[in-house]
């Protein structure tokens, strides 16, 4: 008896797509699964039938099926049949299928027109991730991607369910190996972003209604998040040794710092300042909010353990980490390690507020760590970033006289500090018009109109070594032009 072919009872939206034909078909099929046109457990048409129906080369349909089987959305069974895997619909709706990586969500819209050099800070190069490791982690993560039966299992940092509990266990091991930080998995809380975590900590750790010291210049989104959490933010200057701990006061109930690589100036907090900061926290029963946003990437300098790992840190430090600089911003997985005494308060707040990490992202990241893929990726990425940084900094020193490169021992960005007063907002606008995107240093100050210094914050993580001189030459050409003498430059000149 002739076996009947499985009919094609869905459509594939293929118009307007770019990239390899097999990937176009795979993405169209994922969209059909997410929209409910194809369901979990459905048997799919043969690759020959699908190709004939939509006028495709069979190599495209074969490649699409192979790609989706590797990613865990489809399963091939004996006899040559292919089925939609259980949990695929939830995973597709969560947006976990990429090419082969998740889409990057840029921190801000690129300038109008063509951007030839994207030097905006805070962006990892997702092309460095091994497609094989990514596909393996997606395949292993597919079963936990199914929605938990209990809605409470979606609470970040609280659930002992498969995805979240496993990720907390894996993060505990990762932080011990990569950062020398011993953390009880029960003290690790998961959030979609650092900003979400800061707002939760402000409420759950009793900071709302109080005052917190904050690095100046510093990370603007963290400053805004604390303010949204009901905290009065007080700027405290930083220098080459980090935040000036001597300027902390008894009214400060917390202090936000980036001690491994101050954002954006790049200094490493000295050992003496670290000890003084924890002494201050202990004396005033205050909290230190340690943002270790890119502490995994160090170049030719010995590692400094996190404040959380110091003897007094376990009781006084909330440690924040993120996957956005290690892997991809689109992962949307951040974490906080809190002192045990705040566990109940933070759990109670999250019970009320919600705001869970995607269970698919959690399961994927847990698998990526467990298979050793994260360790391999970090080693590969650090070698690449180190080479890109060295080439870009060398070109800047040669081609841009009068600027000082700051923060080159670690991280993914460098600050080109101006030696003379200059309106860095006007400079970045001119560079954007010529196809180079970066950030003005003045925008990182609490009062952008009167910064203590100006310059350019340039990310080099996605700048090929072969283009480093071209980017540096363009910056040098713009800086060689007469200054616009804008309001920022006028203020700095007046101070001088």
C-alpha positions in Angstrom: 0.0 0.0 0.0 1.3 3.4 -1.0 1.8 5.7 2.1 -0.1 8.9 1.9 2.0 12.1 2.0 1.3 14.5 4.8 -0.4 17.5 3.3 0.8 21.1 3.7 -2.0 22.9 5.6 -0.1 26.0 6.6 1.6 28.9 4.8 5.2 30.1 4.9 5.9 33.9 4.8 9.0 34.0 2.8 8.8 37.4 1.0 11.2 40.1 2.1 13.6 37.8 4.0 17.4 37.9 3.7 20.1 35.4 4.4 20.5 31.8 3.3 17.4 30.2 1.9 17.4 27.4 4.5 17.4 29.9 7.3 14.6 31.9 5.7 12.5 28.7 5.6 13.4 27.8 9.2 12.3 31.3 10.4 9.1 31.2 8.5 8.3 27.8 9.9 9.1 29.1 13.5 6.6 31.9 12.9 4.0 29.4 11.8 4.5 27.4 15.0 4.4 30.6 17.1 1.1 31.7 15.4 -0.5 28.3 16.1 -0.8 27.3 12.4 1.4 24.3 13.3 1.0 22.6 16.8 3.2 20.7 19.1 3.2 17.0 18.1 2.1 17.7 14.5 3.7 15.6 11.8 5.3 17.8 9.1 5.2 17.3 5.4 8.3 15.7 3.8 11.0 18.1 2.7 10.2 17.2 -0.9 6.5 18.0 -0.5 7.3 21.3 1.3 9.7 22.3 -1.5 7.3 21.5 -4.2 4.4 23.3 -2.6 6.3 26.6 -2.1 8.6 26.4 -5.2 11.8 26.0 -3.2 14.9 24.0 -3.8 14.9 20.8 -1.8 18.2 21.7 -0.2 16.5 24.7 1.4 13.8 22.6 3.1 16.3 19.9 4.1 18.6 22.5 5.6 15.7 24.2 7.5 14.5 20.9 9.0 18.1 20.1 10.1 18.5 23.5 11.6 15.3 23.2 13.6 16.0 19.7 14.7 19.4 20.9 16.0 17.7 23.8 17.9 15.2 21.4 19.5 12.0 22.7 17.8 11.6 19.6 15.6 12.3 15.9 16.2 13.2 13.3 13.5 11.7 9.9 14.2 12.4 6.5 12.7 11.0 6.0 9.2 12.0 9.5 8.0 9.1 11.4 9.6 9.6 14.8 11.2 7.4 16.1 14.1 7.1 19.4 16.0 8.7 18.8 19.4 6.6 19.3 22.6 7.2 22.7 24.0 8.2 24.2 20.6 5.2 26.6 20.4 6.0 28.2 23.8 9.7 28.4 22.8 8.8 30.0 19.5 6.5 32.6 21.1 9.3 33.4 23.5 11.5 34.4 20.6 14.3 32.0 21.3 15.2 31.1 17.7 17.8 33.2 16.0 20.2 33.0 13.1 21.6 31.2 15.0 21.7 33.8 17.8 19.0 36.0 19.4 18.6 39.5 17.9 20.5 42.2 19.6 18.5 45.0 21.2 20.7 48.1 20.8 20.9 50.4 23.7 19.8 53.3 21.5 18.7 53.9 18.0 21.7 54.2 15.6 22.2 57.7 14.0 20.3 58.5 10.9 22.0 57.4 7.7 24.7 54.7 7.3 26.8 53.8 10.4 30.1 52.5 9.2 31.8 52.3 12.6 29.4 51.3 15.5 31.5 52.1 18.6 28.6 52.5 21.0 29.6 51.0 24.4 28.0 48.1 26.1 27.6 45.7 23.1 29.0 42.2 22.9 30.0 40.7 19.5 27.5 37.8 19.2 29.3 36.5 16.1 32.0 35.1 18.4 29.5 32.6 19.9 30.0 29.1 18.5 26.9 28.1 16.5 27.5 24.5 17.4 27.5 25.3 21.2 24.5 27.5 20.8 22.5 24.8 19.0 23.5 22.2 21.5 22.3 24.4 24.4 19.0 25.1 22.6 18.5 21.4 22.1 19.2 20.6 25.7 17.0 23.5 26.9 14.0 22.6 24.8 12.2 20.3 27.4 12.3 22.9 30.3 10.9 25.5 27.9 7.4 24.2 28.4 5.3 26.4 30.6 5.4 25.3 34.3 2.1 24.0 35.6 2.2 26.3 38.7 2.2 30.0 37.7 4.3 30.8 40.8 7.1 28.9 39.2 7.7 32.0 37.0 8.8 34.1 39.9 12.4 35.2 39.4 14.9 33.9 42.0 12.2 32.1 44.0 11.2 29.0 42.1 12.8 25.7 42.6 11.4 24.7 39.2 13.5 23.1 36.5 14.7 26.2 34.5 15.2 28.7 37.3 16.5 26.3 39.9 19.0 24.8 37.5 20.2 28.2 36.3 20.8 29.4 39.9 22.8 26.2 40.5 24.9 26.7 37.4 25.4 30.5 38.1 26.7 29.6 41.5 29.4 27.4 40.0 30.2 29.8 37.2 30.7 32.7 39.7 32.9 30.5 41.8 35.1 29.6 38.8 35.2 32.8 36.9 35.1 35.4 39.7 36.1 33.7 42.9 32.7 34.3 44.4 31.0 31.6 46.5 27.2 32.1 46.4 24.4 30.0 47.8 22.0 29.3 45.0 19.1 30.3 47.3 20.7 33.8 47.5 20.7 34.2 43.7 17.7 36.2 42.3 17.0 36.4 38.6 15.9 39.4 36.7 15.3 40.4 33.0 17.7 43.4 33.4 19.9 45.2 35.9 17.4 48.0 36.1 14.7 45.5 37.2 17.0 44.1 39.8 17.9 47.5 41.2 14.3 48.4 41.6 13.6 45.1 43.3 16.5 45.4 45.7 15.5 49.0 46.6 12.1 47.7 47.6 13.0 44.3 49.1 16.1 45.5 51.0 14.5 48.6 52.6 16.3 51.3 50.6 13.2 53.0 49.3 12.7 56.4 50.9 16.4 56.6 51.7 19.5 58.0 50.1 22.2 56.2 48.0 25.6 57.4 46.9 26.3 56.9 43.2 29.4 57.1 41.1 29.8 60.3 39.1 30.2 59.8 36.1 28.2 56.6 36.2 25.7 54.3 34.5 22.7 56.4 33.8 20.2 53.6 33.5 21.2 52.3 37.0 20.8 55.9 38.4 17.3 56.1 36.9 16.3 52.7 38.2 17.2 53.5 41.8 15.3 56.8 41.6 12.3 54.9 40.2 12.6 52.6 43.2 12.1 55.5 45.6 15.8 56.1 46.3 17.3 59.6 46.4 20.5 59.4 44.4 23.5 61.5 45.5 26.4 61.8 43.0 29.9 61.1 44.4 33.0 61.8 42.3 35.4 59.1 41.1 39.1 59.3 40.4 41.8 56.9 39.2 41.3 54.7 42.3 37.5 54.6 41.9 34.8 56.2 44.0 36.0 58.6 46.6 35.0 56.7 49.7 35.9 59.5 52.0 33.0 61.5 50.6 30.4 59.0 51.8 28.2 60.2 54.6 26.0 58.8 57.4 22.9 59.7 55.5 23.8 57.3 52.7 22.0 54.0 53.2 23.6 52.4 50.1 26.4 53.0 47.6 26.4 51.9 43.9 29.8 51.1 42.5 31.5 49.4 39.5 34.8 48.4 41.2 36.2 46.0 38.7 36.0 48.5 35.8 34.4 51.8 36.7 31.7 52.7 34.2 32.6 54.7 32.1 36.1 55.9 33.1 37.5 52.4 33.5 39.5 52.7 36.7 39.9 49.7 39.0 39.0 50.4 42.7 42.1 50.2 44.7 42.5 47.6 47.5 42.6 50.4 50.1 39.4 51.9 48.8 37.7 48.5 48.7 38.5 47.9 52.4 37.4 51.5 53.3 34.1 51.0 51.5 33.3 47.9 53.4 34.3 49.5 56.7 31.9 52.4 55.9 29.1 49.9 55.1 29.7 48.0 58.3 29.9 51.1 60.5 26.6 52.6 59.2 24.7 49.3 58.5 24.6 50.3 54.8 24.6 48.3 51.6 27.1 48.2 48.8 25.5 47.7 45.3 28.3 46.1 43.3 27.7 46.1 39.5 30.2 43.6 38.0 28.9 44.2 34.5 32.0 43.1 32.6 34.4 41.8 35.2 35.0 38.6 33.2 37.1 40.5 30.6 40.6 41.5 31.8 43.7 42.2 29.8 47.3 41.8 31.1 46.3 42.6 34.7 45.7 40.3 37.7 42.1 39.7 38.7 40.6 41.5 41.6 38.0 39.5 43.4 34.6 41.1 43.8 33.7 43.1 46.9 31.2 40.4 47.7 34.0 37.9 48.1 35.9 39.9 50.7 35.4 38.8 54.3 32.8 41.5 55.1 31.2 41.3 51.7 28.7 38.5 52.4 26.7 40.7 54.9 27.1 44.1 53.2 27.2 43.6 49.4 24.5 42.9 46.8 26.4 41.6 43.8 24.9 42.1 40.3 25.9 40.2 37.1 24.5 40.0 33.6 24.6 37.9 30.5 24.4 40.9 28.2 28.2 41.6 28.1 29.2 38.0 28.2 26.8 36.7 25.5 24.1 38.9 24.1 21.9 41.7 25.2 18.9 39.9 23.8 19.3 37.1 26.4 17.7 39.4 29.0 19.1 37.5 32.0 20.7 39.3 34.9 21.2 38.2 38.5 21.8 39.5 42.0 23.4 37.7 44.9 21.9 39.2 48.1 22.9 38.8 51.8 20.9 36.0 53.3 19.2 38.4 55.8 17.4 40.1 52.8 16.2 36.9 51.2 12.7 36.9 52.7 12.1 40.6 52.0 13.1 40.4 48.4 11.1 37.2 47.9 8.0 38.9 49.4 8.4 41.8 47.0 8.8 39.6 44.0 5.7 37.7 45.0 3.8 40.9 44.6 5.6 42.5 41.7 6.5 39.6 39.4 8.8 40.5 36.4 10.2 37.0 35.6 13.0 36.0 33.4 11.9 34.0 30.3 12.0 30.3 31.4 13.3 29.5 27.9 16.2 31.9 28.4 16.9 30.5 31.8 16.9 27.0 30.6 19.2 27.9 27.7 21.7 29.8 29.8 21.8 26.9 32.3 22.6 24.5 29.5 25.2 26.8 28.0 27.1 27.0 31.3 26.7 23.3 32.1 28.2 22.1 28.8 31.2 24.3 29.3 30.2 26.5 26.3 30.3 29.7 28.4 33.9 29.0 29.6 35.0 28.3 26.0 33.2 31.4 24.7 34.8 33.7 27.3 38.3 32.5 26.6 37.7 33.0 22.8 36.0 36.4 23.3 38.7 37.7 25.6 41.5 36.9 23.1 39.5 38.7 20.4 38.5 41.7 22.4 42.1 42.1 23.7 43.5 42.2 20.2 40.8 44.6 19.0 41.4 46.9 22.0 45.2 46.9 21.5 44.9 47.8 17.8 42.3 50.5 18.4 44.2 52.1 21.3 47.5 52.1 19.5 45.9 53.7 16.5 44.2 56.4 18.7 47.5 57.2 20.4 49.2 57.6 17.0 46.5 59.5 15.1 44.7 61.5 17.8 47.1 63.8 19.6 46.0 65.4 22.8 43.7 62.6 24.1 44.2 60.1 26.9 43.0 56.5 26.6 41.4 55.5 29.9 40.2 52.1 31.2 42.2 49.9 28.9 42.9 47.1 31.4 39.5 45.5 31.2 36.0 45.6 29.7 34.7 46.3 26.3 35.2 50.1 25.9 37.8 52.8 26.2 37.4 56.5 27.1 39.2 59.0 24.9 39.5 61.9 27.3 40.1 65.3 25.9 43.1 67.2 27.1 41.5 70.6 26.4 37.9 71.7 27.0 35.7 70.5 24.2 32.0 70.0 23.6 31.8 66.2 23.3 28.1 66.3 22.4 28.9 68.4 19.3 31.9 66.1 18.4 29.8 62.9 18.6 27.1 64.6 16.5 29.7 65.4 13.8 31.1 61.9 13.9 27.6 60.4 13.6 27.1 62.4 10.5 30.3 60.9 9.0 29.2 57.3 9.9 30.9 56.7 13.4 28.6 56.2 16.4 30.0 56.6 19.9 28.9 58.3 23.2 29.9 61.6 24.7 31.5 61.3 28.2 29.5 64.3 29.5 26.2 62.4 29.2 27.3 60.0 32.0 27.5 62.7 34.6 24.6 63.5 36.9 24.7 67.0 35.5 25.6 66.6 31.9 25.9 70.4 31.5 28.8 70.7 33.8 31.0 67.6 33.7 34.5 67.7 35.2 36.0 66.3 32.0 34.8 65.5 28.5 35.7 62.9 25.9 34.4 60.0 23.8 33.3 56.6 25.1 34.1 54.1 22.4 33.2 50.4 22.4 35.7 48.3 20.5 34.1 44.9 20.9 32.6 44.9 17.4 35.4 46.8 15.6 37.5 44.5 13.4 41.2 45.0 13.8 41.5 45.8 10.2 39.3 48.8 10.6 40.8 50.2 13.8 43.0 52.8 12.1 40.2 54.0 9.8 38.0 54.6 12.9 40.8 56.3 14.8 41.7 58.4 11.8 38.2 59.7 11.4 38.0 60.7 15.1 41.3 62.5 14.7 40.1 64.4 11.7 37.0 65.6 13.4 38.9 66.6 16.6 41.5 68.5 14.4 38.7 70.9 13.3 38.1 74.1 15.3 36.0 73.6 18.3 32.3 74.7 18.2 32.9 76.1 21.7 29.5 74.9 22.8 28.0 75.3 26.3 29.9 72.3 27.8 33.2 73.6 26.6 32.4 77.1 27.7 31.7 75.8 31.3 34.9 73.8 31.4 36.9 76.8 30.0 35.4 79.0 32.7 36.4 76.5 35.4 39.9 76.5 34.0 
